[in-house]
Amino acid sequence: MKVLWICNLILPEIARELNLPSLPKEGWVEGLLHGLMEQENPPEMSLAFPVPKGMKKKGKASVAEKLLPVRGQIPMGNGKVSYFGFRENTARPETYSFRLEKEMKALLEIARPDVIHCFGTEYPHTLAVARALQLPRRLLISIQGPISVYAMHYMAHLPERVRDNATLRDLLKGDSLIRQQQKFYMRGRNELAAISLAGYVAGRTRFDRRLAMHWNPKLIYRSAGETLRSTFYEGSWDRAVARPGRIFLSQGDYPLKGFHYLLIAAGELLEKAKAPDADPKVKQLGEDLQIYVAGTNIIKNETRMDRLKRTAYGSYLLSLIEKYHLEDRVHMLGRLDAEQMKEQYLLASAYVCCSACENSPNSLGEAMVLGTPVVTSDVGGVPDMISQDEAFQYAASSEDALELVTDRLRAALVACLTDPEESDKRAALAKVRGRENHDPERNRRQLMRIYEEMV
């Protein structure tokens, strides 16, 4: 069986082979690939991914090969994985280029796969390969983040004055918050078009199943779990190692991820901790509270250039930090690899997922598998990943006022961070659930059954 994966990012092993940088994102794709290749008779795997614009095919090549600037093969597990690079402007994912269809036709001509599996609908290449193939029964699309729905929740209760604001950087780049949301809507149209051309969709939650079947009632939906990178299956969270009052957020560089919710909730928590009649546990939490955030740092404030590059959302976050005197409590960590992420989960007393909308966040799965206590909004597909008995969940409907959402988040944080017995009990249950959700062998079997059904 010949299987072609279309990925959003280059995998680390291939990036090292090509001396290209790789991003520590979508690690579950890497974990799933290793699971497939380590079985006794792995399928004949090929991967395709976007590469930098400057890369060109060297030497003699056919017309099809010239359209694909990168091609090679690496050993993995019990077989070899072929790889192809195609040119796509990932900095402008809202823009569809018909050149991509030519590249995808060339890719299909060279790889000649029995099954094409696209990971995600966030980029135009998924629509391009669907149009190039025109055979729905051979096309499987995994829903990662439903962009068209995320667009509706993008502003995440931001005050109108913040939504309408635009910094110098935003004006020069044409990238205000309103424009960012418009780009999500544009990407969402490509997403719906791609799903309409697919024969199969793989998902993990009732949320994504409901969406997929609404978008295309003719498709076949199959469940397929995410396999994490191997490091997260080793070791376990331990309260004796974790730091009291330490919170970890895996990302916070755009409104949907809800960093502003956390800053407001933390600020109000500190104010209540200062009250003369405050509970002693809350007072102690007020002394211990520290927030660590992974991902792109949009609140960097060290140089004049930092201020010139600041986004409207970054400015809003800084205003909240100043308002609630959180300057010494917020720590931006930058992009972290798997081992560095794992270290943060193990040091935290709570992992927080405060997004306005999510399907099945990879970081939540990592925290669950390690046994880190979880505080999370009950949005999208999250309740299918983890229950109230396994996490400190709070309601975060878009219909509710900002103050109500942040009050609920604050209450969940206090409950998690001041009641270690209950926190440990829920984390232990979440760890069992996480190991089931992300069981590599189960996920491998699920995926192979889908491929065999398609063939």
Long-range contacts (C-beta under 8 A, 24 or more apart in sequence): 1-43, 1-44, 1-114, 1-115, 1-451, 1-452, 1-455, 2-43, 2-44, 2-46, 2-111, 2-112, 2-113, 2-114, 2-115, 3-43, 3-44, 3-45, 3-46, 3-113, 3-114, 3-115, 3-117, 3-451, 4-46, 4-47, 4-48, 4-107, 4-108, 4-111, 4-113, 4-115, 4-116, 4-117, 5-29, 5-33, 5-45, 5-46, 5-47, 5-48, 5-117, 5-118, 5-119, 6-48, 6-49, 6-116, 6-117, 6-118, 6-119, 6-125, 6-126, 6-129, 7-47, 7-48, 7-49, 7-119, 8-49, 8-50, 8-90, 8-119, 8-120, 8-122, 8-123, 9-49, 9-50, 10-49, 10-50, 10-51, 10-85, 11-47, 11-49, 13-74, 13-76, 14-47, 14-49, 14-72, 14-74, 14-83, 17-72, 17-74, 18-51, 18-70, 18-72, 18-85, 20-51, 20-52, 23-335, 24-335, 24-336, 24-337, 24-338, 24-341, 26-119, 26-120, 26-144, 26-362, 27-228, 27-229, 27-338, 27-362, 28-226, 28-227, 28-228, 28-229, 28-362, 28-365, 28-438, 29-119, 30-229, 31-226, 31-227, 31-228, 31-229, 31-230, 31-440, 32-226, 32-227, 32-440, 32-443, 32-444, 32-447, 33-76, 33-81, 34-76, 34-77, 34-227, 34-230, 35-227, 35-440, 35-441, 35-443, 35-444, 36-77, 36-444, 36-447, 36-448, 37-76, 37-77, 37-78, 37-79, 37-81, 38-77, 38-78, 39-77, 39-78, 39-444, 39-448, 40-78, 41-78, 42-77, 42-78, 42-79, 43-448, 43-451, 44-79, 45-76, 45-79, 45-81, 45-82, 46-81, 46-82, 46-83, 46-84, 46-111, 46-113, 47-81, 47-82, 47-83, 47-84, 48-83, 48-84, 48-85, 48-86, 48-107, 48-111, 49-83, 49-84, 49-85, 49-86, 50-85, 50-86, 50-87, 50-88, 50-90, 50-123, 50-125, 51-85, 51-86, 51-87, 53-87, 53-89, 55-85, 55-87, 63-106, 64-105, 64-106, 64-109, 64-110, 65-106, 65-110, 67-102, 67-103, 67-106, 68-103, 68-106, 68-107, 68-110, 71-110, 82-111, 84-110, 84-111, 86-125, 88-123, 88-124, 88-125, 90-123, 93-122, 93-123, 93-124, 93-183, 93-187, 94-182, 94-183, 94-184, 94-186, 94-187, 95-124, 95-186, 96-124, 96-127, 96-128, 96-190, 97-124, 97-128, 100-124, 100-125, 100-128, 101-128, 101-131, 101-132, 103-128, 104-128, 104-129, 104-131, 104-132, 104-133, 105-132, 107-132, 108-132, 108-133, 113-138, 114-138, 114-451, 114-454, 114-455, 115-140, 115-451, 115-454, 115-455, 116-140, 117-141, 117-142, 117-202, 117-451, 118-142, 118-194, 119-144, 120-144, 120-145, 121-146, 121-147, 121-190, 121-191, 121-194, 121-195, 122-147, 122-187, 122-191, 123-187, 124-190, 126-190, 126-191, 126-194, 127-190, 127-191, 127-193, 127-194, 127-197, 130-193, 130-194, 130-197, 130-198, 131-197, 133-197, 134-197, 135-199, 136-197, 136-198, 136-199, 136-200, 136-219, 137-199, 137-200, 137-454, 138-199, 138-454, 139-197, 139-198, 139-199, 139-200, 140-198, 140-199, 140-200, 140-201, 140-202, 140-450, 140-451, 140-454, 141-194, 141-195, 141-198, 141-200, 141-201, 141-202, 142-201, 142-202, 142-203, 142-224, 143-201, 143-202, 143-203, 143-208, 143-211, 143-212, 143-359, 144-359, 145-358, 145-359, 146-191, 146-208, 146-211, 146-359, 147-184, 147-187, 147-188, 147-191, 148-184, 148-185, 148-187, 148-188, 148-189, 148-191, 148-192, 149-188, 149-211, 149-357, 149-380, 150-184, 150-188, 150-256, 150-357, 151-181, 151-184, 151-185, 151-187, 151-188, 152-357, 152-398, 153-256, 153-356, 153-357, 153-379, 153-398, 154-180, 154-181, 154-184, 154-254, 154-255, 154-256, 154-356, 155-181, 155-255, 156-255, 156-256, 156-257, 156-258, 156-260, 156-261, 156-355, 156-356, 157-261, 157-356, 157-398, 157-401, 157-402, 157-405, 158-255, 158-260, 158-313, 158-316, 159-402, 162-312, 162-313, 162-316, 165-312, 165-315, 165-316, 166-312, 167-310, 167-311, 167-312, 167-314, 167-315, 168-308, 169-308, 169-309, 169-310, 169-311, 170-311, 170-312, 175-311, 176-312, 177-255, 177-311, 177-312, 177-313, 180-254, 195-219, 199-454, 200-450, 200-454, 202-447, 202-450, 203-359, 204-359, 204-360, 204-381, 204-384, 204-385, 204-437, 205-359, 205-360, 205-380, 205-381, 205-384, 205-385, 206-381, 206-384, 207-359, 207-380, 207-381, 207-384, 208-359, 208-360, 208-381, 222-446, 222-449, 222-450, 222-453, 223-446, 224-443, 224-446, 224-447, 224-450, 225-437, 225-438, 225-439, 225-442, 225-443, 225-446, 226-360, 226-362, 226-365, 226-437, 226-438, 226-443, 227-438, 227-440, 227-443, 227-444, 228-362, 228-365, 228-366, 228-369, 228-438, 229-338, 231-338, 231-339, 231-342, 232-338, 232-342, 232-366, 232-369, 232-370, 233-369, 233-440, 235-342, 235-346, 235-370, 236-370, 236-371, 236-431, 237-345, 237-346, 237-370, 237-371, 237-372, 237-373, 237-427, 238-346, 239-349, 239-420, 239-424, 241-346, 241-347, 242-346, 242-347, 242-348, 242-349, 242-372, 243-288, 243-290, 243-347, 243-348, 243-349, 244-284, 244-288, 244-349, 244-417, 245-284, 245-285, 245-287, 245-288, 245-289, 245-290, 245-349, 245-417, 246-288, 246-290, 246-292, 246-347, 246-348, 246-349, 246-350, 247-289, 247-290, 247-291, 247-292, 247-348, 247-349, 247-350, 247-351, 247-352, 247-413, 247-417, 248-292, 248-293, 248-294, 248-344, 248-345, 248-347, 248-348, 248-350, 248-351, 248-352, 248-367, 248-372, 249-291, 249-292, 249-293, 249-294, 249-351, 249-352, 249-354, 250-294, 250-295, 250-341, 250-351, 250-353, 250-361, 250-363, 251-293, 251-294, 251-295, 251-363, 252-293, 252-295, 252-298, 252-317, 253-295, 253-296, 253-297, 253-298, 253-313, 254-313, 255-313, 255-356, 256-355, 256-356, 256-357, 257-354, 257-355, 258-354, 258-355, 258-356, 258-377, 258-396, 259-293, 259-317, 259-354, 260-313, 260-316, 260-317, 260-320, 261-354, 261-396, 261-405, 261-406, 261-409, 262-291, 262-352, 262-354, 262-409, 263-291, 263-317, 263-320, 263-321, 263-324, 263-326, 263-330, 264-320, 264-324, 264-402, 264-406, 265-354, 265-406, 265-407, 265-409, 265-410, 265-413, 266-291, 266-324, 266-326, 266-329, 266-410, 266-413, 267-320, 267-323, 267-324, 267-325, 267-326, 268-324, 268-406, 268-407, 268-410, 269-410, 269-413, 269-414, 270-324, 270-325, 270-326, 271-324, 279-418, 281-418, 282-414, 282-418, 284-418, 285-414, 285-417, 285-418, 289-329, 289-417, 290-329, 290-331, 291-326, 291-329, 291-330, 291-331, 292-331, 292-333, 292-344, 292-347, 292-348, 293-330, 293-331, 293-332, 293-333, 294-333, 294-334, 294-335, 294-336, 294-341, 294-344, 295-333, 295-334, 295-335, 296-334, 296-335, 297-332, 297-334, 299-330, 299-332, 300-332, 341-366, 342-366, 342-370, 345-370, 345-372, 346-370, 346-372, 348-372, 349-373, 349-416, 349-417, 349-423, 350-374, 350-375, 350-392, 350-413, 350-416, 350-417, 350-423, 351-375, 352-376, 352-413, 353-377, 353-382, 354-396, 354-409, 355-379, 356-396, 356-398, 358-382, 360-384, 360-385, 361-385, 365-434, 365-437, 365-438, 367-430, 367-434, 368-430, 368-431, 368-433, 368-434, 368-437, 368-438, 369-431, 369-434, 369-435, 369-438, 370-431, 371-427, 371-428, 371-430, 371-431, 372-427, 373-416, 373-423, 373-424, 373-426, 373-427, 374-416, 374-426, 374-427, 374-430, 375-409, 375-412, 375-413, 375-416, 377-405, 377-409, 385-433, 385-437, 386-430, 386-433, 386-434, 387-433, 389-426, 389-429, 390-426, 390-427, 390-429, 390-430, 390-433, 391-426, 391-430, 392-416, 392-423, 392-426
